[in-house]
Every structure is written in C-alpha cells, then in structure tokens.
Amino acid sequence: MPSLNLGILAHIDAGKTSLTERLLYSAGVIDTIGSVDRGSTLTDSLALEKQRGITIKSAVVSFTLGGTTVNLIDTPGHPDFIAEVERVLGVLDGAVLVVSAVEGVQPQTAVLMRTLRRLRIPTLVFVNKLDRRGADLDRTLAGVAARLTPDIVPLASASAQGTKGAAAVPYTGADAGFTARLTEVLAGHDDDLLAAWVRDGGAALPHPLLRRALARQTGRALVHPVYAGSAVTGAGMEALVDGIAELLPRSGGDPAGPLSGTVFKIERGPAGERIAYLRLASGTLHVRDRPPVHRDGAAVGEGRISAISVFDHGTDAPAPTAAAGRIARVWGLGEVRIGDTVGEGAPERGAAHHFAPPSLETVVRARRAADRGALHSALGQLAEQDPLIGLRRDEDRGEIAVSLYGEVQKEVIQATLADDYGVDVDFRETTTIHIERVTGTGAAVEFNKKDPNPFLATVGLRVDPAPPGSGVAFRREVELGSLPYAFFVAVEETAAATLAQGLHGWQVTDCTVTMTHSGYSARQSHAHAVFDKSMSSTSGDFRNLTPMVLMEALRRAGTRVHEPMHRFRIELPADTLGAVLPVLSRLRGVPRSPAPAGPGGYLLEGDIPAARVHDLERQLPTLTRGEGALDTVFDHWAPVRGEIPVRPRSGPDPLDRKEYLLQVQRRLGATPAGATAGRA
C-alpha cells in the first residue's frame, strides 16, 4: 500500500492539533474528538502537553485514506519548539499549513511557509476557525497572498462566518470567476496551459484539465490550494480530506532498492533503551539486519536491528520489516543520532538546519550536590532528543550551559528533569547567545621540529570570511597524499571544535578554513627496536597543535560579535501607539511605519534585539491596557554596537601558549616542552 508522510504545521493556537483530531475522527481512528484544553487529544500524550495545552514533541499517528497509508505528523506550534519542526521537515511528502481566520498570518506562519517553499514540500493551506468571532476569510486570503505567497488557489468561499453555523462553500467548475482565477494562476507555471488559454482567446479551459494541472503543480510545490473551515465543527473537512487524497504526492522510493533512511526523532523506552524514528527513502529494513550508519557523510558504525514497529491505524505495531516510504520505530541502532542516515543510499533530503539556531543560553545546576551526576546523564539524554539544546560543559567551573529558544522551553526542561529523572534544578538568568563573524583574512603556521612548536606536526591554516548563513567550510590547499588521511580528519574535526569559542568566546561561523601547510614524522623506531611514539607523529599531535594555529589565524583575521535580531509584530489600539513607540526606542527596537488594522487599531512591525524581547513582552500589557498582541520571531544577526559581550571561555585559551601547553601536559601526563606533548 502506498504511503503519504503528512506534516501538520501552524503558528501556536491556529488549531493545528484540533485539525489533527478531526482528521483522525473522520478516518475512524478515534471515536470521539479530543480537546486541547482538556488534555485529551491523541497526539499530545505527554503529561506536560496535557497540563500546558500545547504540543511540545512531534507525534506520529496513522490512518488509511482510500488505498493510502497516511502517516500524520503533528508538530509544535510554539516557536520555542521549532527544533521539533525542523527535524520533521526532511521526512515529509506533503504538508498542511494551518492559518487562523481570526488572527490571520502570524510570524511563525511566515517562517514555516518560507521554509516549506524553499524545500519544495507540496503544501495545502487550511484557513481554520471560520466559526470564531472575528473570522474573515477574505482578509486572511489577502494576508496569505501578500505575506506568504501569491501562488495560492482559494477553493472555497465562506458563509455565516463567526457563528457555529459557519460553512465553507466549495467553488465548482461552473463558477466562471473561479475558473478564470484558477486558469490564470496555473498558466503562470505551465507554458502549454498558457498557450492553450491564449489560443482559445482567454476562454475558460475545461475544468477536468485544470484540475489535473492543479494536482501536478501542487505536487511540484508551485501552487498552494487553500481550503477553509473549522476543525471544531467539522466544516470544510470533507473537501480538505479529498484534497489530501487528490493533490499531495505519495512517497517515492523503491522497496527493492538500496537501503536508505533518515533518523528524525529519538526517544527512550521504559527500560532506557534508545528508539529511533526512521523515515525510509529506499529499500527494506528487516529485523536482525546490520545496516551501516552514516553521519555527515562518514560511516560511524552499524546497527543490529532487534525490533521494528510501523504505524498503522492510529498507533504503531510490531512488524518484521519496514519498506520505502514508511515511518518506523527501530530498536538496535546503537548510538545513532538525529540526522544520521541508515543504509548505503543517500537520503532524499539532508539534515540541514532550516531555521535559526537558539538565541538564548542559561546555566543549569542541580539543587542537591548528590544529583550532579544524574543531571549530567539526564541532560545527555535530552540532548539526544533535541541536539539544538547544545550542551556546553565548563569543566573548570563544573557547570553545564544549555541553549534555548525561549523561556517556555526552559520551564519544560526544568519540569522534565524533575518529573522524568527526579532531578530538581535551578537556572541562572537567561543570557543572549551571540556569534562571531570573521572580518578579514588571517593565516598562521607551525612547522614540525621547529621551535616553539612542541608537537611532531606541521599545520598551516588560513581563515577567510564567507557569506552570511553559509556556515563553516574546511578546504585544503595541500595534496591529499601529503598526510595520512587520519591526520587530515584530526585537523578538520579539531578546527570545527575550536571555532565553538572565538576571540570573544562565541561560536565563529560563516567562514572558510583552509589548510595551507602540512607535514609529519613518519613511523620510526630505534635500530632493532619496536615502534617509538616519541619519534613518530600521531593524530594527537595534530589535535593539540590545530587550536594554537587556528586561533592565531583568527586573531590576525579579526572577528566581530553579532547579536540576534527578532522581527516583531504588534497589534494595538490606535490611541496607545504614542506610548509604545518611545518604549520601543529605549529597547533599541526599529519600527516601520504603522498601518491601520481594523477599526481603531494599528499594526506595527519592525526589528528588536532578542535580548530586549522579554522586556517588551512585560511592558506591552500595561502600555496597551492589555489589548496589545505581540508576536516575535528570529530574523537575522546584526553587529553589536557599543560594549562587546564576552562569554567566559571553557577550557584553556590556545592564544595563551603557556597555559594551553600546561593543560595539555596535565591531560596527557607528559611534558609539553618537546615531542612527547603530542602523544595521544
């Protein structure tokens, strides 16, 4: 049976989980529709999700639609849990983006749609909450066209909006205005259709022809059909279900092809065993298989599959195999991580980051000293499930810092540690994460057996700036055969780790590191003796020397610290605008020109430093009599003006040569003033 891996995405409170419940009810998976407020929905199964009424973890549930198995993935809508959405995107065949007919397009909606379009994921739009007071389908459609994409095809009008009797009235081929709009949108992406339209003098084309073209273009993510209704009352559900069946493409992949799958979620079972959620792009996985596991293009081991379960009719059930196109829970993949590829083939989509990284950081401490070990273990398991929390250990201070998207995520981590691991923790005040970008070009080199280099290695590195958003690239200007391959790997891995703390202690990004010099001492021994480490280079020489060379190159290149900037959107009463603007100025916010928004209201958009968002959230209710509505989302990094923030360094500073070599000595138990300091 073919399968469709379908994501449900939305800004928080747009009705995403309610829509999931309605779809499951329509498919006969559940007998009654759960309530988010009552904590009775099928996909929000965690205790914290029930308590807070929000989705925290992505959840997979399946149902049959015609002859297709639909694996429906409900994702969080709160921006603090955007990492969960990111991991799901790489395994989707199609998506439904939910937009509220009351609030319209919100910041997270725009972020999601930009990403869906960039990844070319076929997407339907569902305008929800037609039954809610203030619903306005025409206004919402105008917002979708203006802020998300003009390539939309509204498929229904609305009646009795804002009442329990609200309904979506589907357009038909007999509606000349609808047919003309549909033809115009589709012809913009299809030369043959455009030629037929022109040839017929702009007359309406046959509706079946247009419907087939709509399916083709939706499947290629060129256009986006828009449905409307209410997940609560069921209005418009039949049309949406038909659209999912007709317009979204099924999973590709050959079950007989080479095995290839992507791990997009990890959880722990009752006995602490690691369970991987695997989306199979090709091939078939069997129990007792021993598939290779790849990470960043390199093999990192192999699994030994002990059990498989596949999703079917609302839950997952044990199965001996899982074939291409399916999503499976898999036991026995060892130390697999999110984003790893299982098998030999390349995944359909990579595990690249599609959203901005976390912009906040806090130090977490166990309240009881006896729980420090348990805290380390618990945070390690949480990092398995959410790699973007980015654990940063400071061994000198005995502290652990975690990266965050927001205060709600911090509260969830605290509750999870207490409820699931029995560890009570406190957090320091949340601080803003910055990054460093290279401002010029810098190079440095240390030569083998030349003072003051104590290691048996030659390493030369050059650092150059790269375009914003490009990340870090490692290149070589030396021959691949000039070193054993393991030594190249040691330099590249160590360079990446070194850039985690730049000149000011922040992650260095958007640069190119080029290896310009290389050299080593080949394996040697004394006459009639065995191999002598003190005469021969090892990977340890290159791992210990690389930080010194790279940081010196970075010092010569220079870096500039950047802070995260958020795009804000405030809806407020017109008479409070004069009170809000001066506060935004004090918070270093840069508003654009306000625009009228409904009777007696204004819409204000602009940029504000992430560090000041919490202050704005705290002050806005007072400034607007509780009537102001604020949404923010990360937008870009901007150079810091004024005092440069410095993050305390974890470990020795490679630019402090004496202290760094003393740390190497302590770690290796060897004297750094000579070749033996490089032994590892």
WOMONOR-V649712 format. One record per pair of residues at least 24 apart in sequence whose C-alpha atoms are under 7 Angstrom apart, sorted by the first residue. I is the first residue (numbers start at 1). GAP is how many residues later the second one is. If there is no record, write none. Layout:
# WOMONOR-V649712
{{I,GAP} {I,GAP}}
This chain:
# WOMONOR-V649712
{{1,66} {1,67} {1,68} {2,66} {2,67} {2,248} {2,249} {3,65} {3,66} {3,67} {3,247} {3,248} {3,322} {3,323} {4,64} {4,65} {4,66} {4,67} {4,89} {4,246} {4,247} {5,65} {5,66} {5,67} {5,87} {5,88} {5,89} {6,64} {6,65} {6,66} {6,67} {6,86} {6,87} {6,88} {6,89} {7,65} {7,66} {7,67} {7,85} {7,87} {7,88} {7,89} {8,65} {8,66} {8,67} {8,87} {8,88} {8,89} {9,66} {9,68} {9,87} {9,88} {9,89} {10,67} {10,87} {10,88} {10,89} {10,99} {11,66} {11,67} {11,95} {11,97} {11,98} {12,65} {12,66} {14,84} {14,85} {14,86} {15,113} {16,82} {17,57} {18,213} {18,214} {19,212} {20,54} {22,209} {22,212} {24,39} {27,36} {27,37} {29,34} {29,284} {29,285} {43,31} {56,25} {57,27} {58,26} {61,250} {61,253} {61,254} {62,249} {62,250} {62,251} {62,252} {62,253} {63,249} {63,250} {63,251} {64,249} {65,180} {79,29} {80,325} {80,326} {80,328} {80,329} {83,305} {86,268} {86,269} {87,177} {88,176} {90,259} {90,260} {90,261} {91,188} {93,28} {93,156} {93,157} {93,158} {94,27} {94,28} {94,29} {94,154} {95,27} {95,28} {95,29} {96,27} {96,28} {96,29} {96,30} {97,26} {97,27} {97,28} {97,29} {98,27} {98,28} {98,29} {98,30} {99,27} {99,28} {99,29} {100,27} {100,28} {100,29} {101,26} {101,27} {101,28} {101,29} {101,34} {101,35} {101,36} {101,39} {102,27} {102,32} {102,33} {102,34} {104,36} {104,39} {105,38} {105,39} {107,524} {107,525} {107,526} {108,525} {110,37} {110,38} {113,35} {115,239} {117,104} {120,100} {120,101} {121,100} {122,96} {122,97} {122,98} {122,99} {122,126} {123,98} {123,101} {124,100} {124,101} {124,102} {125,99} {125,100} {125,101} {125,102} {126,100} {126,101} {126,102} {127,100} {127,101} {127,102} {128,100} {128,101} {128,102} {128,103} {129,100} {129,101} {129,102} {130,31} {130,32} {130,36} {130,99} {130,100} {131,30} {131,31} {131,32} {131,33} {131,34} {131,35} {131,99} {132,30} {132,31} {133,29} {133,30} {134,28} {135,26} {135,27} {136,25} {151,34} {151,72} {151,73} {152,71} {152,72} {152,73} {152,74} {153,29} {153,71} {153,72} {153,73} {154,71} {154,72} {154,73} {155,70} {155,71} {155,72} {156,71} {156,72} {167,62} {167,68} {167,69} {168,60} {168,61} {168,67} {168,68} {173,34} {179,25} {180,24} {183,27} {186,28} {215,31} {215,32} {218,29} {218,30} {219,28} {219,29} {219,30} {251,74} {252,73} {253,28} {253,29} {253,71} {253,72} {254,28} {254,29} {254,70} {255,27} {255,28} {255,29} {255,68} {255,69} {256,27} {256,28} {257,25} {257,26} {258,24} {258,25} {258,86} {258,87} {259,24} {259,25} {259,84} {259,85} {259,86} {260,81} {260,82} {260,83} {260,84} {260,85} {260,86} {260,87} {261,80} {261,81} {261,82} {261,86} {262,77} {262,78} {262,79} {262,80} {262,85} {263,75} {263,76} {263,77} {263,78} {264,74} {264,75} {265,73} {265,120} {266,72} {266,118} {266,119} {267,118} {274,57} {275,54} {275,55} {275,56} {276,53} {276,54} {276,55} {277,50} {277,51} {277,52} {277,53} {278,49} {278,50} {278,51} {278,52} {279,46} {279,47} {279,48} {279,49} {280,43} {280,44} {280,45} {280,46} {280,47} {281,43} {281,44} {281,66} {281,67} {282,42} {283,40} {283,41} {284,37} {284,38} {284,39} {284,40} {285,36} {285,37} {285,38} {286,34} {286,35} {286,36} {287,33} {287,34} {291,51} {291,52} {292,50} {292,51} {292,52} {293,47} {293,48} {293,49} {293,50} {294,46} {294,47} {294,48} {295,45} {295,46} {303,29} {303,30} {303,31} {304,28} {304,29} {305,26} {305,27} {305,28} {306,25} {306,26} {307,24} {337,47} {356,278} {358,45} {358,46} {358,47} {359,45} {359,46} {359,73} {359,74} {359,205} {360,43} {360,44} {360,45} {360,46} {360,70} {360,71} {360,72} {360,73} {361,40} {361,41} {361,42} {361,43} {361,69} {361,70} {361,71} {361,72} {362,39} {362,40} {362,41} {362,65} {362,66} {362,67} {362,68} {362,69} {363,36} {363,37} {363,38} {363,39} {363,64} {363,65} {364,36} {364,37} {364,61} {364,62} {364,63} {364,64} {365,60} {365,61} {365,62} {366,57} {366,58} {366,59} {366,60} {367,57} {367,58} {367,59} {371,52} {375,48} {378,43} {394,256} {394,257} {396,255} {432,179} {434,72} {434,127} {434,128} {434,129} {434,130} {435,71} {435,72} {435,73} {435,126} {435,127} {435,128} {436,66} {436,70} {436,71} {436,72} {436,73} {436,123} {436,124} {436,125} {436,126} {437,71} {437,72} {437,73} {437,122} {437,123} {437,124} {438,26} {438,27} {438,73} {438,119} {438,120} {438,121} {438,122} {439,26} {439,118} {439,119} {439,120} {439,121} {440,24} {440,25} {440,117} {440,118} {441,24} {441,116} {442,111} {442,112} {442,114} {442,115} {443,110} {443,113} {444,105} {444,108} {444,109} {445,104} {446,103} {448,71} {448,72} {454,218} {454,219} {454,220} {454,221} {454,223} {455,86} {455,90} {455,219} {455,220} {455,222} {455,223} {456,64} {456,65} {456,81} {456,85} {456,219} {456,222} {457,62} {457,63} {457,80} {457,84} {457,85} {458,59} {458,60} {458,61} {458,62} {459,58} {459,59} {459,87} {460,55} {460,56} {460,57} {460,58} {460,89} {461,52} {461,53} {461,54} {461,55} {461,88} {461,89} {461,92} {462,51} {462,52} {462,53} {462,54} {462,91} {463,48} {463,49} {463,50} {463,51} {463,90} {463,91} {463,94} {464,47} {464,48} {464,49} {465,45} {465,46} {465,47} {466,44} {466,45} {466,46} {467,43} {468,42} {469,41} {470,40} {471,38} {471,39} {471,40} {472,37} {472,38} {472,39} {472,40} {473,38} {473,39} {473,40} {474,38} {474,39} {474,40} {475,38} {475,39} {475,40} {476,38} {476,39} {476,40} {477,37} {477,38} {477,39} {478,37} {478,38} {478,39} {478,40} {482,36} {482,37} {483,35} {483,36} {486,53} {487,52} {487,55} {490,49} {490,52} {490,53} {491,51} {491,52} {491,55} {494,49} {494,52} {495,51} {495,52} {495,55} {498,49} {503,52} {504,142} {504,143} {505,141} {505,142} {505,143} {505,144} {506,141} {534,141} {534,142} {538,141} {540,138} {540,139} {540,140} {541,137} {541,138} {544,134} {547,107} {548,106} {548,107} {551,103} {551,104} {552,103} {560,79} {561,78} {561,79} {562,75} {562,76} {562,77} {562,78} {563,74} {563,75} {563,76} {563,77} {564,45} {564,46} {564,72} {564,73} {564,74} {565,42} {565,43} {565,44} {565,45} {565,69} {565,70} {565,71} {565,72} {565,73} {566,41} {566,42} {566,43} {566,44} {566,66} {566,67} {566,68} {566,69} {567,39} {567,40} {567,41} {567,65} {567,66} {567,67} {567,68} {568,37} {568,38} {568,39} {568,40} {568,63} {568,64} {568,65} {569,35} {569,36} {569,37} {569,61} {569,62} {569,63} {570,33} {570,34} {570,35} {570,58} {570,59} {570,60} {570,61} {571,31} {571,32} {571,33} {571,57} {571,58} {571,59} {572,29} {572,30} {572,31} {572,52} {572,55} {572,56} {572,57} {573,27} {573,28} {573,29} {573,51} {574,26} {574,27} {574,28} {576,47} {576,48} {579,44} {580,43} {587,25}}
